[in-house]
Amino acid sequence: MHHYQLNWNFASQEDSWGTAIVCADHISKVWQHTAPWIKHFKVQIEINPVMSDDEFVANQEAVYAAAG
């Protein structure tokens, strides 16, 4: 079972945009959360995954290898 938590959410009704900060242990949980918004309201979603410092250190060798 994957973990998903909505930590912060803001929606501007005047400008028709919004931002959410979530914590998830798998990217699929983020897409499951956004899917109804995409389907029913035809919104465009941009997801920017980030790593915590601990995750970066644990994966540092693979991150630098991927960066070339």
Backbone bond lengths (Angstrom), bond angles and torsions (degrees), N, CA, C in turn:
res aa  C-N    CA-C-N  psi(-1)  N-CA   C-N-CA  omega(-1)  CA-C   N-CA-C  phi
1 M - - - 1.450 - - 1.527 108.76 -
2 H 1.323 116.59 130.79 1.458 121.49 -178.48 1.524 110.67 -92.80
3 H 1.307 114.79 150.76 1.459 122.70 -178.95 1.533 110.02 -97.65
4 Y 1.334 116.48 138.85 1.469 122.69 176.55 1.518 107.59 -144.14
5 Q 1.330 117.15 131.40 1.455 120.81 178.45 1.524 109.72 -141.05
6 L 1.318 116.71 125.76 1.461 122.17 174.58 1.525 107.06 -82.89
7 N 1.335 116.83 114.69 1.461 121.16 -176.76 1.522 113.40 -94.67
8 W 1.319 117.55 -30.51 1.463 121.25 -177.81 1.511 108.64 -159.16
9 N 1.323 116.66 143.27 1.460 121.48 -177.21 1.526 108.58 -146.97
10 F 1.322 116.34 136.42 1.467 121.94 174.62 1.515 108.35 -141.14
11 A 1.323 116.72 133.44 1.466 121.73 176.53 1.519 108.59 -130.28
12 S 1.330 116.66 126.87 1.454 122.45 177.62 1.519 108.73 -96.28
13 Q 1.316 117.13 110.38 1.463 120.68 179.26 1.525 111.36 -71.55
14 E 1.312 117.32 -28.54 1.460 120.97 -179.14 1.520 112.31 -71.45
15 D 1.346 116.30 -39.05 1.454 120.61 -174.86 1.522 114.10 -106.02
16 S 1.320 117.43 -1.34 1.470 122.79 178.19 1.521 113.42 58.08
17 W 1.317 117.47 46.73 1.457 121.52 174.53 1.520 108.67 -142.75
18 G 1.295 115.99 166.65 1.454 120.25 178.93 1.509 111.54 -160.02
19 T 1.308 114.43 168.44 1.456 121.98 179.73 1.521 108.59 -140.36
20 A 1.311 115.83 142.23 1.464 120.81 175.12 1.521 108.69 -136.90
21 I 1.304 115.74 142.41 1.463 121.63 173.42 1.516 106.63 -114.58
22 V 1.313 115.53 121.32 1.463 120.66 -177.60 1.522 110.08 -127.39
23 C 1.297 115.15 158.62 1.458 122.46 173.86 1.522 107.02 -119.97
24 A 1.322 116.32 124.29 1.463 120.92 -179.18 1.519 109.01 -143.23
25 D 1.311 115.65 145.11 1.459 118.17 177.92 1.519 112.14 -91.24
26 H 1.347 116.29 0.91 1.462 120.08 176.10 1.527 108.18 -154.39
27 I 1.325 116.83 134.89 1.468 121.89 -176.28 1.529 112.65 -60.32
28 S 1.320 117.50 -25.89 1.470 120.24 179.93 1.524 111.94 -61.50
29 K 1.326 118.00 -30.78 1.467 120.62 179.08 1.528 110.72 -67.55
30 V 1.316 116.81 -35.00 1.467 120.17 178.19 1.528 109.55 -66.42
31 W 1.336 116.72 -44.96 1.465 120.25 179.24 1.523 111.24 -66.27
32 Q 1.320 118.84 -34.77 1.467 120.80 176.57 1.526 110.49 -64.00
33 H 1.320 117.37 -37.36 1.459 121.18 178.75 1.525 111.65 -68.79
34 T 1.324 117.11 -38.20 1.465 120.39 -176.43 1.527 113.72 -85.48
35 A 1.319 117.96 -19.10 1.473 121.19 -175.87 1.533 113.93 -53.91
36 P 1.338 120.54 -45.41 1.474 119.19 179.36 1.528 112.58 -62.50
37 W 1.322 117.58 -35.11 1.466 120.94 178.58 1.524 110.65 -66.87
38 I 1.314 115.86 -40.33 1.461 120.37 178.21 1.527 110.20 -66.20
39 K 1.316 116.49 -46.91 1.466 121.57 -176.01 1.528 112.60 -68.28
40 H 1.321 117.53 -49.60 1.465 120.76 -171.46 1.522 114.29 -87.47
41 F 1.323 116.66 -30.64 1.461 119.42 -175.59 1.522 112.95 -113.49
42 K 1.347 116.57 -1.34 1.466 122.69 177.44 1.530 112.71 57.45
43 V 1.329 116.49 32.98 1.455 119.82 178.93 1.523 110.33 -78.58
44 Q 1.309 115.22 156.26 1.459 121.50 174.61 1.523 107.48 -98.69
45 I 1.308 115.61 134.16 1.457 121.53 -176.57 1.525 109.41 -116.32
46 E 1.306 116.34 134.95 1.463 122.24 172.73 1.526 106.91 -121.30
47 I 1.317 116.80 122.11 1.460 121.77 -179.54 1.524 108.47 -110.83
48 N 1.326 115.56 127.37 1.462 122.24 178.61 1.529 108.81 -116.85
49 P 1.328 117.00 94.03 1.464 118.49 -179.97 1.527 111.15 -70.23
50 V 1.308 115.82 142.61 1.462 121.68 177.27 1.525 109.09 -134.24
51 M 1.320 115.47 159.85 1.461 121.38 177.57 1.518 109.12 -112.15
52 S 1.316 115.38 148.20 1.462 119.36 170.62 1.524 108.00 -72.49
53 D 1.320 116.83 166.86 1.461 120.06 177.11 1.525 111.03 -58.49
54 D 1.326 117.15 -42.88 1.466 121.34 179.96 1.528 111.49 -62.23
55 E 1.344 116.32 -41.44 1.466 119.96 178.02 1.526 110.96 -65.06
56 F 1.338 116.20 -39.50 1.459 119.48 179.83 1.529 110.60 -64.19
57 V 1.322 116.97 -47.00 1.459 120.83 -179.72 1.530 110.21 -60.89
58 A 1.333 117.05 -42.47 1.463 120.91 -179.69 1.525 111.91 -64.56
59 N 1.341 116.57 -28.09 1.465 121.56 -177.01 1.531 112.59 -112.42
60 Q 1.321 116.99 15.09 1.461 121.83 -172.16 1.535 112.75 -55.23
61 E 1.299 117.86 -44.94 1.462 120.31 -178.05 1.527 110.89 -61.20
62 A 1.336 117.60 -44.83 1.466 121.02 -179.47 1.532 111.07 -68.96
63 V 1.335 117.24 -35.86 1.467 120.59 179.40 1.514 110.27 -64.57
64 Y 1.316 117.91 -47.60 1.471 120.90 179.67 1.514 111.99 -67.25
65 A 1.316 117.15 -36.13 1.479 120.24 177.62 1.526 110.23 -63.62
66 A 1.328 117.04 -40.65 1.463 121.32 -179.71 1.531 111.03 -68.86
67 A 1.320 116.70 -31.31 1.466 120.82 -179.00 1.521 112.40 -76.46
68 G 1.317 116.30 -13.33 1.449 120.09 176.09 1.471 111.41 92.02
